């Protein structure tokens, strides 16, 4: 089967396409990265430096002062050699030695001051950009995360920004420092001998041109490396998660998982090797070019005439040798900058993502009495979908009412829950609450797959409300038959639940998430299949807990299990994204429509036995 078909696997000969396939999945969520110019990137980064411009300017001035002291050293050497040693002028020799001590001390002090200022301003800018990326991702629609790979999101936040953090923090100072050194060394060389200095400048310009061509290729290659790295992280994230490990061991596909990881790992290694080999070749060329300078200087000194003294020759050698560092720095910055531009493209891509959702100010829910929910002509279409998930849905839920939403798989139940909870914006229509209130202010959702923090029971419950007390935690755990989680551990409420709550059973995870929703005091609670992992006895206990909330909270219970729905409970029947029926259970059964068909189907499938258990406990 081809690699593009369902269930197909990439064959070893298709290594180069692995990153491409992953990039297609990523593009679906992030969109194609726009290549930004160096000028635009500099402009955007400079905007982040505005609050730190005093520290930035001070660090630049220190860099210039440091470069000035570095240029003085070779000139002092010339005086020491020609006058102090060859001219036997002890005073000139002593002053030269003293000048070296002063220059060394001054250089050390300037170096410390410059790096302190640079670290403070540069790393503060990196922190600010990282925070903006996190906030931007928080404010993207929920639908974005259904198409985005978790590993890709992590790569953008950590790897891509990490790749450019040094560029953001230190590039300006490095560029100014290296540029001022090149200028200073060049001026000193022209003062010593303009003809030899001219030849060296021409050689440096040739190196700069060669480096520019190489740097352009490096930028294009850097995007390939990042795409391959994202693909590798995706494979690791997918295979080494709890679900991935269970899948590998139960279906005995760990060999295939390892093969797929090694496949993308080989692509990363191959691409990084190419990138580094290009850098090595460029650096080797530079080292060879500068190694020619010393014999060239001495040869020129031997045939250049009487004006070229021993001190001048030694000073020129020192200047030429010293020049290799700032020239290499500038050429390296050109390569690094173009490689960093590929990561900057991905960083700006996140910061430019639209649309954003408005988040409410962080605060506890305050019920102030139950709140009703009204939906009018609500429709919703998922991105790229050919059919609407919701079509002209009208819902009117009274304050404190309990409504069951039922329907076949794919009928739009969960989508409606996300819309009512404010996690999805309707494509058309509106959802209304009490005047001045929004869904994000009054509603909370307990999803079918509970989201638990890798922390203690206490922390998982405390996120619901800042003022929650330990007694309230214990009460709600008792209400949902979860006290054994506290009793079985010497740590009590401080016992950890593991990554994603994996140390708990599926039913315990669902009930702990439900306990958190109870403590949040949200006036509207949307419950999506919260009893799907519970046995009939525990389901009855949860139903009793929900009964205790009846009237004080507005409850929307999405379920495919009809057990526990009483004759006087309000039921909303979804079918192909529309509200097919709405009324009490007793009324809907008498109508012999969609709901009655669901009841008959559940009876045939064996739910009648469960209903009998539940009814026996009623």
VOTIDO-596565 format. One record per residue (C-alpha): residue in one letter; residue number from 1; y, z, x. Coordinates in steps of 0.001 Angstrom, whole numbers, plus 500000, padded with zeros to 6 digits. Example, Ala and Ser with C-alpha at 12.3 -4.5 7.8 and 13.67 -1.06 7.14 Angstrom:
BEGIN
SITE/resn/resi/yy/zz/xx
SITE/a/1/495500/507800/512300
SITE/s/2/498940/507140/513670
//
This chain:
BEGIN
SITE/resn/resi/yy/zz/xx
SITE/x/1/500000/500000/500000
SITE/x/2/503469/499188/501313
SITE/x/3/505784/501943/502379
SITE/x/4/508183/501123/499563
SITE/x/5/505616/501605/496777
SITE/x/6/504935/504848/494903
SITE/x/7/502718/507046/497016
SITE/x/8/503162/504797/500048
SITE/x/9/503528/506259/503526
SITE/x/10/505434/504844/506460
SITE/x/11/503144/503258/508985
SITE/x/12/503561/504035/512690
SITE/x/13/504905/500591/513337
SITE/x/14/507842/501161/511021
SITE/x/15/509558/503920/512993
SITE/x/16/512946/502251/513017
SITE/x/17/513017/502150/509227
SITE/x/18/512496/505885/508718
SITE/x/19/516130/506749/509255
SITE/x/20/517110/503814/507068
SITE/x/21/515031/505011/504132
SITE/x/22/516406/508509/504433
SITE/x/23/519911/507104/504697
SITE/x/24/519389/505279/501379
SITE/x/25/518526/508581/499682
SITE/x/26/521517/510246/501296
SITE/x/27/523859/507427/500330
SITE/x/28/522877/507940/496704
SITE/x/29/524439/511408/496869
SITE/x/30/527162/511084/499510
SITE/x/31/528010/507404/499257
SITE/x/32/528438/505113/502238
SITE/x/33/530383/506653/505110
SITE/x/34/533757/505013/505709
SITE/x/35/534504/504342/509367
SITE/x/36/537810/506015/510194
SITE/x/37/540093/505042/513039
SITE/x/38/540862/507368/515929
SITE/x/39/544504/507463/514799
SITE/x/40/543571/508597/511284
SITE/x/41/541228/511263/512657
SITE/x/42/543927/512560/515021
SITE/x/43/546383/512688/512124
SITE/x/44/544003/514685/509952
SITE/x/45/543059/517119/512713
SITE/x/46/546737/517559/513633
SITE/x/47/547400/518628/510059
SITE/x/48/544998/521532/510505
SITE/x/49/546852/522602/513657
SITE/x/50/550217/523100/511921
SITE/x/51/549753/526859/511346
SITE/x/52/548836/527227/515028
SITE/x/53/551405/524870/516530
SITE/x/54/553084/527592/518651
SITE/x/55/549799/528520/520340
SITE/x/56/548895/524836/520665
SITE/x/57/552208/523870/522298
SITE/x/58/552026/526898/524599
SITE/x/59/548533/525894/525725
SITE/x/60/549746/522335/526441
SITE/x/61/552630/523656/528565
SITE/x/62/550214/525866/530487
SITE/x/63/547963/522862/531095
SITE/x/64/550923/520927/532536
SITE/x/65/551828/523858/534776
SITE/x/66/548226/524119/535955
SITE/x/67/548144/520398/536756
SITE/x/68/551333/520754/538799
SITE/x/69/549803/523490/540950
SITE/x/70/546682/521369/541487
SITE/x/71/548757/518442/542806
SITE/x/72/550572/520673/545304
SITE/x/73/547414/521624/547209
SITE/x/74/546775/518264/548972
SITE/x/75/550450/518032/549954
SITE/x/76/550250/521506/551504
SITE/x/77/547154/520362/553429
SITE/x/78/549110/517481/554956
SITE/x/79/551791/519854/556262
SITE/x/80/549183/522310/557584
SITE/x/81/547279/519582/559458
SITE/x/82/550163/517500/560834
SITE/x/83/552542/520349/561628
SITE/x/84/550436/523497/561719
SITE/x/85/547331/522298/563548
SITE/x/86/548271/519118/565385
SITE/x/87/551911/520160/565879
SITE/x/88/550872/523738/566741
SITE/x/89/553528/525153/564396
SITE/x/90/552124/528610/563556
SITE/x/91/554842/529284/561020
SITE/x/92/553961/526108/559067
SITE/x/93/550273/527063/559256
SITE/x/94/550951/530588/557987
SITE/x/95/553187/529379/555148
SITE/x/96/550548/526812/554179
SITE/x/97/547830/529466/554023
SITE/x/98/550101/531730/551962
SITE/x/99/550879/528820/549629
SITE/x/100/547149/528292/549049
SITE/x/101/546710/531962/548067
SITE/x/102/549644/531792/545638
SITE/x/103/548439/528503/544145
SITE/x/104/544918/529924/543708
SITE/x/105/546144/533090/541968
SITE/x/106/548521/531110/539760
SITE/x/107/545782/528640/538823
SITE/x/108/543402/531459/537831
SITE/x/109/546034/533146/535660
SITE/x/110/547015/529895/533964
SITE/x/111/543369/529031/533367
SITE/x/112/542721/532346/531579
SITE/x/113/545885/532105/529467
SITE/x/114/545229/528501/528511
SITE/x/115/541650/529122/527380
SITE/x/116/542618/532174/525349
SITE/x/117/545237/530188/523453
SITE/x/118/542950/527180/523095
SITE/x/119/540038/529237/521798
SITE/x/120/542235/531089/519312
SITE/x/121/543827/527981/517822
SITE/x/122/540970/525497/518192
SITE/x/123/538204/527686/516850
SITE/x/124/540443/528834/513978
SITE/x/125/540831/525165/513017
SITE/x/126/537051/524655/513195
SITE/x/127/536554/527709/510993
SITE/x/128/539085/526382/508478
SITE/x/129/537399/522971/508283
SITE/x/130/533988/524621/507914
SITE/x/131/535346/526730/505054
SITE/x/132/536844/523672/503347
SITE/x/133/533533/521821/503620
SITE/x/134/531703/524766/502055
SITE/x/135/534279/525063/499267
SITE/x/136/534204/521311/498614
SITE/x/137/530425/521357/498284
SITE/x/138/530668/524360/495947
SITE/x/139/533015/522438/493674
SITE/x/140/530947/519271/493378
SITE/x/141/529220/518616/490047
SITE/x/142/525706/519993/489634
SITE/x/143/524436/516419/489359
SITE/x/144/525401/515825/492999
SITE/x/145/522786/518316/494179
SITE/x/146/520021/516674/492174
SITE/x/147/520403/513602/494385
SITE/x/148/521373/515225/497691
SITE/x/149/518786/516425/500173
SITE/x/150/519183/520105/501044
SITE/x/151/518518/519275/504684
SITE/x/152/521220/516592/504634
SITE/x/153/523760/519029/503192
SITE/x/154/522880/521556/505909
SITE/x/155/523224/518857/508568
SITE/x/156/526731/518025/507368
SITE/x/157/527817/521689/507375
SITE/x/158/526239/522676/510696
SITE/x/159/525214/519787/512938
SITE/x/160/528012/517307/512217
SITE/x/161/530763/519904/512423
SITE/x/162/529097/521429/515486
SITE/x/163/529202/518020/517155
SITE/x/164/532974/517826/516745
SITE/x/165/533919/521500/517176
SITE/x/166/534594/521128/520917
SITE/x/167/536458/517894/520231
SITE/x/168/538677/519687/517712
SITE/x/169/539203/522782/519842
SITE/x/170/539598/521415/523353
SITE/x/171/540157/517638/523415
SITE/x/172/543967/517722/523346
SITE/x/173/544145/520216/526209
SITE/x/174/541506/518355/528196
SITE/x/175/543279/515042/527663
SITE/x/176/546712/516414/528597
SITE/x/177/545308/518271/531591
SITE/x/178/543368/515286/532889
SITE/x/179/546230/512896/532179
SITE/x/180/548772/515080/533969
SITE/x/181/546420/515443/536943
SITE/x/182/545942/511682/537160
SITE/x/183/549709/511198/536966
SITE/x/184/550381/513923/539520
SITE/x/185/547718/512741/541932
SITE/x/186/548950/509173/541506
SITE/x/187/552552/510134/542299
SITE/x/188/551389/512099/545347
SITE/x/189/549353/509109/546544
SITE/x/190/552294/506744/546152
SITE/x/191/554445/509172/548139
SITE/x/192/551838/509149/550908
SITE/x/193/551095/505371/550919
SITE/x/194/552008/503047/548061
SITE/x/195/549749/500161/549115
SITE/x/196/546552/502215/549205
SITE/x/197/547589/503977/545983
SITE/x/198/548066/500611/544229
SITE/x/199/544542/499536/545149
SITE/x/200/543112/502772/543782
SITE/x/201/545028/502413/540502
SITE/x/202/543616/498911/540013
SITE/x/203/540093/500234/540610
SITE/x/204/540593/503014/538049
SITE/x/205/541820/500486/535467
SITE/x/206/538646/498421/535929
SITE/x/207/536533/501554/535402
SITE/x/208/538527/502401/532271
SITE/x/209/537865/498949/530805
SITE/x/210/534116/499187/531479
SITE/x/211/534035/502689/529969
SITE/x/212/535897/501520/526854
SITE/x/213/533266/498862/526174
SITE/x/214/530492/501402/526680
SITE/x/215/532196/503977/524428
SITE/x/216/532417/501530/521525
SITE/x/217/528656/501001/521713
SITE/x/218/528132/504763/521895
SITE/x/219/530050/505329/518660
SITE/x/220/527919/502827/516781
SITE/x/221/524777/504393/518210
SITE/x/222/525880/507950/517361
SITE/x/223/525634/507240/513627
SITE/x/224/522045/506112/514114
SITE/x/225/521247/509330/515995
SITE/x/226/522761/511487/513235
SITE/x/227/520865/509621/510516
SITE/x/228/517614/510085/512429
SITE/x/229/518392/513786/512927
SITE/x/230/519005/514212/509195
SITE/x/231/515677/512531/508455
SITE/x/232/513906/514883/510876
SITE/x/233/515544/517953/509316
SITE/x/234/514531/516693/505871
SITE/x/235/510887/516393/506912
SITE/x/236/510943/519875/508479
SITE/x/237/512716/521365/505455
SITE/x/238/510276/519712/503062
SITE/x/239/507066/520504/504938
SITE/x/240/507848/524010/506220
SITE/x/241/509204/525469/502983
SITE/x/242/506914/527655/500894
SITE/x/243/506173/524775/498557
SITE/x/244/505560/522406/501443
SITE/x/245/503111/524767/503136
SITE/x/246/501248/525337/499852
SITE/x/247/501122/521583/499244
SITE/x/248/499840/520928/502754
SITE/x/249/497072/523499/502580
SITE/x/250/495919/522972/499007
SITE/x/251/495829/519174/499231
SITE/x/252/494839/519248/502912
SITE/x/253/497688/516947/503909
SITE/x/254/498984/519012/506833
SITE/x/255/497919/516228/509160
SITE/x/256/500007/513737/507193
SITE/x/257/502956/516166/507173
SITE/x/258/502703/516561/510935
SITE/x/259/502375/512801/511388
SITE/x/260/505494/512158/509300
SITE/x/261/507449/514781/511232
SITE/x/262/506292/513400/514578
SITE/x/263/507272/509938/513381
SITE/x/264/510895/510865/512696
SITE/x/265/510937/513166/515736
SITE/x/266/509946/510198/517888
SITE/x/267/512814/508189/516393
SITE/x/268/515259/510999/517246
SITE/x/269/513910/511284/520793
SITE/x/270/514060/507521/521288
SITE/x/271/517611/507201/519982
SITE/x/272/518865/510210/521962
SITE/x/273/517195/508835/525105
SITE/x/274/519039/505541/524667
SITE/x/275/522310/507359/524128
SITE/x/276/521881/509574/527182
SITE/x/277/520726/506706/529381
SITE/x/278/523953/504856/528591
SITE/x/279/525955/507930/529595
SITE/x/280/523950/508335/532801
SITE/x/281/524496/504695/533759
SITE/x/282/528238/505046/533210
SITE/x/283/528448/508251/535233
SITE/x/284/526378/506732/538034
SITE/x/285/528782/503777/538151
SITE/x/286/531743/506151/538401
SITE/x/287/530131/508202/541162
SITE/x/288/529357/505056/543135
SITE/x/289/532900/503761/542681
SITE/x/290/534464/507006/543904
SITE/x/291/531998/507254/546797
SITE/x/292/533571/504050/548157
SITE/x/293/537019/505660/548342
SITE/x/294/536464/507869/551384
SITE/x/295/535266/505094/553748
SITE/x/296/537991/502842/552323
SITE/x/297/540666/505442/553148
SITE/x/298/539414/505995/556690
SITE/x/299/539043/502262/557269
SITE/x/300/542600/501728/556024
SITE/x/301/543801/504561/558284
SITE/x/302/542247/502858/561271
SITE/x/303/543873/499482/560649
SITE/x/304/546864/500388/558518
SITE/x/305/549406/501061/561246
SITE/x/306/551255/503982/562765
SITE/x/307/552591/505520/559547
SITE/x/308/549171/506786/558468
SITE/x/309/548710/510186/560148
SITE/x/310/545618/512384/560297
SITE/x/311/547202/514775/557792
SITE/x/312/547975/511866/555475
SITE/x/313/544376/510627/555722
SITE/x/314/542939/514080/554946
SITE/x/315/545397/514590/552079
SITE/x/316/544520/511162/550689
SITE/x/317/540804/511970/550869
SITE/x/318/541407/515264/549035
SITE/x/319/543533/513490/546424
SITE/x/320/540975/510710/545982
SITE/x/321/538103/513184/545700
SITE/x/322/540108/515346/543305
SITE/x/323/541068/512268/541287
SITE/x/324/537428/511668/540399
SITE/x/325/537425/514744/538133
SITE/x/326/540386/513902/535857
SITE/x/327/539494/510198/535778
SITE/x/328/535922/511096/534868
SITE/x/329/537282/513533/532284
SITE/x/330/539461/510867/530668
SITE/x/331/536691/508281/530665
SITE/x/332/534250/510893/529360
SITE/x/333/536677/511884/526633
SITE/x/334/536842/508260/525580
SITE/x/335/533063/508151/525188
SITE/x/336/532810/511612/523636
SITE/x/337/535667/510847/521285
SITE/x/338/534055/507697/519956
SITE/x/339/530716/509479/519544
SITE/x/340/532535/512321/517774
SITE/x/341/534232/509816/515463
SITE/x/342/530818/509086/513926
SITE/x/343/530449/512786/513075
SITE/x/344/534079/512948/511942
SITE/x/345/533323/510092/509516
SITE/x/346/530606/512251/507938
SITE/x/347/532841/515353/507881
SITE/x/348/535732/513495/506223
SITE/x/349/533243/511955/503812
SITE/x/350/532436/515425/502445
SITE/x/351/536077/516488/502317
SITE/x/352/536921/513306/500375
SITE/x/353/534104/513610/497828
SITE/x/354/535139/513420/494178
SITE/x/355/535109/514473/491422
SITE/x/356/535517/518225/491706
SITE/x/357/534887/520832/489062
SITE/x/358/537337/523662/488484
SITE/x/359/535868/527032/489382
SITE/x/360/537121/530153/487602
SITE/x/361/538563/533072/489485
SITE/x/362/535850/535461/490611
SITE/x/363/535570/538247/488051
SITE/x/364/533005/540084/485996
SITE/x/365/532186/538842/482528
SITE/x/366/533857/540923/479845
SITE/x/367/532242/540389/476488
SITE/x/368/534835/541930/474178
SITE/x/369/532378/541134/471410
SITE/x/370/530074/538146/470966
SITE/x/371/531426/534623/471346
SITE/x/372/530418/531595/469303
SITE/x/373/529704/528128/470689
SITE/x/374/530808/524869/469093
SITE/x/375/529829/521422/470419
SITE/x/376/531363/518322/468881
SITE/x/377/530063/514767/469483
SITE/x/378/528734/515742/472912
SITE/x/379/527117/512949/474908
SITE/x/380/525977/512982/478512
SITE/x/381/524734/510220/480797
SITE/x/382/523303/511002/484227
SITE/x/383/524634/508898/487116
SITE/x/384/522651/505699/487394
SITE/x/385/520695/506350/484184
SITE/x/386/520215/503507/481716
SITE/x/387/519995/505813/478692
SITE/x/388/522006/508854/477649
SITE/x/389/520411/512292/477978
SITE/x/390/522514/513572/475052
SITE/x/391/523875/511473/472180
SITE/x/392/526530/512729/469729
SITE/x/393/525234/516289/469687
SITE/x/394/526907/518633/467198
SITE/x/395/526115/522336/467473
SITE/x/396/527701/525311/465740
SITE/x/397/526386/528687/466941
SITE/x/398/527925/531769/465362
SITE/x/399/528950/534773/467513
SITE/x/400/525914/536965/468214
SITE/x/401/523472/534406/466817
SITE/x/402/520134/533612/468450
SITE/x/403/519218/529924/468482
SITE/x/404/515976/528395/469730
SITE/x/405/516206/524857/471169
SITE/x/406/512864/523057/470998
SITE/x/407/511616/519524/471431
SITE/x/408/509250/517340/473380
SITE/x/409/509498/516983/477139
SITE/x/410/512500/514805/478025
SITE/x/411/514202/515325/474674
SITE/x/412/517382/516701/476299
SITE/x/413/516831/520456/475877
SITE/x/414/517659/521489/479453
SITE/x/415/520576/519050/479683
SITE/x/416/522060/520601/476549
SITE/x/417/521627/524040/478111
SITE/x/418/523473/522965/481254
SITE/x/419/526313/521551/479154
SITE/x/420/526619/524692/477007
SITE/x/421/526597/526850/480161
SITE/x/422/529442/524800/481643
SITE/x/423/527394/523424/484532
SITE/x/424/527679/519830/483317
SITE/x/425/530815/518208/481939
SITE/x/426/530052/516080/478862
SITE/x/427/530523/512355/479336
SITE/x/428/532215/512464/475951
SITE/x/429/532837/515092/473312
SITE/x/430/533742/518735/473858
SITE/x/431/532290/522252/473955
SITE/x/432/534507/525035/472631
SITE/x/433/534418/528817/472709
SITE/x/434/536914/531427/471605
SITE/x/435/540528/530284/472102
SITE/x/436/541468/530177/475779
SITE/x/437/537903/530674/477029
SITE/x/438/535768/528220/478977
SITE/x/439/532009/528109/479463
SITE/x/440/532354/529272/483064
SITE/x/441/534257/532325/481810
SITE/x/442/531798/533509/479163
SITE/x/443/528399/531843/479678
SITE/x/444/525571/532373/482126
SITE/x/445/522332/530451/482582
SITE/x/446/518853/531694/483481
SITE/x/447/517132/528504/484708
SITE/x/448/513466/527688/484395
SITE/x/449/513129/528037/488170
SITE/x/450/514865/531366/488919
SITE/x/451/517246/531498/491867
SITE/x/452/516805/534710/493853
SITE/x/453/518431/535718/497123
SITE/x/454/516336/536533/500182
SITE/x/455/517476/540135/499919
SITE/x/456/516642/543384/498161
SITE/x/457/516164/543963/494447
SITE/x/458/519421/545913/494507
SITE/x/459/521389/543016/496018
SITE/x/460/519863/540516/493582
SITE/x/461/520938/542667/490642
SITE/x/462/524322/543694/492062
SITE/x/463/525576/540098/492262
SITE/x/464/525684/540104/488465
SITE/x/465/528579/542531/488215
SITE/x/466/530597/544375/490870
SITE/x/467/530616/547631/488889
SITE/x/468/526892/547782/488090
SITE/x/469/525352/551211/488729
SITE/x/470/521904/552163/489969
SITE/x/471/521087/553743/486595
SITE/x/472/521935/550477/484835
SITE/x/473/519662/548617/487236
SITE/x/474/516781/550990/486541
SITE/x/475/517337/550783/482772
SITE/x/476/517234/546996/482665
SITE/x/477/514162/546914/484937
SITE/x/478/512425/549296/482528
SITE/x/479/513485/547150/479559
SITE/x/480/511775/544139/481161
SITE/x/481/508713/546038/482475
SITE/x/482/509722/545646/486128
SITE/x/483/509799/549287/487227
SITE/x/484/506608/548722/489208
SITE/x/485/508630/546610/491664
SITE/x/486/510579/549737/492565
SITE/x/487/507712/552219/492321
SITE/x/488/505266/550313/494520
SITE/x/489/507542/550381/497572
SITE/x/490/508915/553345/499484
SITE/x/491/512181/551404/499733
SITE/x/492/512666/551415/495963
SITE/x/493/515541/549172/494907
SITE/x/494/516017/548193/498549
SITE/x/495/512632/546446/498701
SITE/x/496/513083/542772/499584
SITE/x/497/511874/539946/497353
SITE/x/498/511445/537302/500075
SITE/x/499/512783/533776/500390
SITE/x/500/513390/532541/496854
SITE/x/501/511580/535644/495533
SITE/x/502/508256/534394/496897
SITE/x/503/506997/537989/497313
SITE/x/504/507055/538277/493512
SITE/x/505/504900/536564/490925
SITE/x/506/506347/533741/488853
SITE/x/507/506740/536027/485850
SITE/x/508/508396/538742/487931
SITE/x/509/510885/536231/489305
SITE/x/510/511791/535057/485814
SITE/x/511/512223/538599/484510
SITE/x/512/514305/539676/487521
SITE/x/513/516617/536712/486920
SITE/x/514/516754/537720/483256
SITE/x/515/517620/541308/484248
SITE/x/516/520503/539967/486319
SITE/x/517/521789/538008/483325
SITE/x/518/521602/541116/481125
SITE/x/519/523653/543096/483648
SITE/x/520/526265/540335/483900
SITE/x/521/527439/541159/480366
SITE/x/522/528076/537484/479664
SITE/x/523/528871/536969/475963
SITE/x/524/526747/533787/475942
SITE/x/525/523352/533606/477665
SITE/x/526/521437/530326/477927
SITE/x/527/517748/530903/478701
SITE/x/528/515761/527876/479873
SITE/x/529/512000/528433/479495
SITE/x/530/512247/532064/480655
SITE/x/531/508816/532915/479234
SITE/x/532/507000/529872/480621
SITE/x/533/505329/531903/483399
SITE/x/534/504589/534994/481282
SITE/x/535/501385/536077/479552
SITE/x/536/501472/536880/475844
SITE/x/537/501859/540639/476331
SITE/x/538/504783/540308/478767
SITE/x/539/506313/537651/476520
SITE/x/540/506306/540208/473718
SITE/x/541/508076/542743/475973
SITE/x/542/510734/540184/476910
SITE/x/543/511149/539272/473242
SITE/x/544/511749/542935/472447
SITE/x/545/514424/543069/475163
SITE/x/546/516091/539989/473695
SITE/x/547/515934/541581/470246
SITE/x/548/517941/544487/471645
SITE/x/549/520705/542015/472565
SITE/x/550/520632/540257/469199
SITE/x/551/524073/540519/467649
SITE/x/552/525863/541721/470786
SITE/x/553/525288/538491/472757
SITE/x/554/525024/534876/471718
SITE/x/555/521592/533682/472870
SITE/x/556/520451/530084/473346
SITE/x/557/516715/530021/474101
SITE/x/558/515313/526703/475320
SITE/x/559/511549/526702/474949
SITE/x/560/508507/524542/474365
SITE/x/561/506476/527566/473242
SITE/x/562/506845/528193/469524
SITE/x/563/505192/531621/469633
SITE/x/564/507622/534377/468779
SITE/x/565/510000/532215/466721
SITE/x/566/510305/534114/463465
SITE/x/567/510803/532560/460048
SITE/x/568/514473/533595/459909
SITE/x/569/515310/532446/463472
SITE/x/570/517623/529440/463784
SITE/x/571/515951/526460/465460
SITE/x/572/517587/523354/466952
SITE/x/573/515146/520452/467331
SITE/x/574/515988/517836/469989
SITE/x/575/514549/514330/469972
SITE/x/576/515577/511601/472450
SITE/x/577/518873/513332/473193
SITE/x/578/519858/513865/469565
SITE/x/579/519739/516851/467232
SITE/x/580/516915/515787/464937
SITE/x/581/516814/518950/462820
SITE/x/582/518570/522275/462580
SITE/x/583/517785/525303/460411
SITE/x/584/515585/528371/460157
SITE/x/585/511952/528122/461154
SITE/x/586/510822/528602/457557
SITE/x/587/513112/525837/456283
SITE/x/588/512063/523389/458995
SITE/x/589/508361/523975/458378
SITE/x/590/508883/523253/454668
SITE/x/591/510720/519993/455490
SITE/x/592/507605/518730/457261
SITE/x/593/509684/516829/459837
SITE/x/594/509981/516958/463632
SITE/x/595/509606/520728/463881
SITE/x/596/506580/520817/461608
SITE/x/597/504990/518145/463823
SITE/x/598/505661/520290/466901
SITE/x/599/504049/523273/465177
SITE/x/600/500961/521252/464321
SITE/x/601/500761/519902/467882
SITE/x/602/501042/523385/469354
SITE/x/603/498308/524608/467027
SITE/x/604/496001/521799/468104
SITE/x/605/496766/522457/471785
SITE/x/606/495694/526082/471480
SITE/x/607/498964/527905/470988
SITE/x/608/497646/529321/467695
SITE/x/609/495611/531878/469608
SITE/x/610/498732/532941/471451
SITE/x/611/500670/533141/468181
SITE/x/612/497999/535404/466767
SITE/x/613/498294/537726/469791
SITE/x/614/502058/537860/469440
SITE/x/615/501971/538364/465686
SITE/x/616/499415/541141/466105
SITE/x/617/501898/543033/468271
SITE/x/618/504839/542415/465937
//
